[in-house]
Amino acid sequence: MRNAGFGALAGLAGGLVFGQVMAVIGFLPTVAAIVRTESPVVGFAVHLLIAAIIGSVFGMLVARQRELLFWGLAYGMLWWFLGPLTLLPILLGRPVAWDVATAQALIPSLLGHLAYGAVTAAVLALLSRGERQFRPGLLVRAPAAGLLAAAVLGLGWNGLIVGALVGASYAVIFGDPDEGSGPALIRGAAFGFVWWVLAAVTISPLLDGRGLEWAPAAVRTAVASLPGYLLLGAGTALLTCWLGAMSRAVFSD
């Protein structure tokens, strides 16, 4: 019950983020059609209820897992397939279409589901922080690792800022698990993907005045920056791990 409760709260947080996206792309009336109305307010309420329910299921499923971000992304993708591609058409009395054209049209929904999974996993990690180690020095090591990774990759001044933000958010969400390089690389690459969706696909177009460009063409254009974000996330996690091992080796008795 504790894991289900934490998962429901985390799912609500993820649902709030995803709900804002659905409002922008005009998908809330489609959700409201489940209860035979077209009101966006009702659609948002139904969406939050669903987000809390599947969040509670996620909390129970990953109770013994450590790589919550990876599982959150996978869970979000699973519900993209189960939700708008499968269950929603059935509930609305439409035929299920598992084809390339339908999947391409639902790319904004896919990115929204990935954002839901990432936020849900991050909030769940914060709620269960009592079981995780956190050292104050991590707040210095992780941003420094992000800066160093961005400098090595030659990402420029903007990249250095993003690197510091990646490191700081990595410290807050994951704490200091005191583990090997392999798990850190896996988590870091997944975290880099989340930052690609957040920074390159979402925040950058909004700051440039282009709006929320989650259309297939815009995503294809942003793919060029995806390897850099994956390497930035993986490098930040790996350097954080190495700096932690170095500090423990130097300062421990």
LINNORKA-V162252 format. One record per backbone hydrogen bond with DSSP energy under -1.0 kcal/mol. NH is the residue of the N-H (numbers start at 1). CO is the residue of the C=O. If there is no record, write none. Layout:
BEGIN
nh->(NH	NH)
co->(CO	CO)
END
This chain:
BEGIN
nh->(5	6	7	8	9	10	11	12	13	14	15	16	17	18	19	20	21	22	23	24	25	27	31	32	33	34	35	36	37	43	44	45	46	47	48	49	50	51	52	53	54	55	56	57	58	59	60	61	62	65	68	71	72	73	74	75	76	77	78	79	80	81	82	83	85	87	88	90	91	92	93	94	103	104	105	106	107	110	111	112	113	114	115	116	117	118	119	120	121	122	123	124	125	126	127	128	129	131	132	138	139	140	141	142	144	145	146	147	148	149	150	151	152	153	155	160	161	162	163	164	165	166	167	168	169	170	171	172	173	174	175	176	184	185	186	187	188	189	190	191	192	193	194	195	196	197	198	199	201	203	204	206	207	208	209	210	213	214	219	220	221	222	223	225	226	229	230	231	232	233	234	235	236	237	238	239	240	241	242	243	244	245	246	247	248	249	250	251	252)
co->(1	2	3	4	5	6	7	8	9	10	11	12	13	14	15	16	17	18	19	20	21	22	27	28	29	31	32	33	32	39	40	41	42	43	44	45	46	47	48	49	50	51	52	53	54	55	56	57	58	62	66	67	68	69	70	71	72	73	74	75	76	77	78	79	80	82	83	86	87	88	90	89	99	100	101	102	104	106	107	108	109	110	111	112	113	114	115	116	117	118	119	120	121	122	123	124	126	128	129	135	136	137	137	138	140	141	142	143	144	145	146	147	148	149	150	156	157	158	159	160	161	162	163	164	165	166	167	168	169	170	171	133	180	181	182	183	184	185	186	187	188	189	190	191	192	193	194	195	196	198	199	202	203	204	206	205	211	212	215	216	217	218	219	222	223	225	226	227	228	229	230	231	232	233	234	235	236	237	238	239	240	241	242	243	244	245	246	247	248)
END
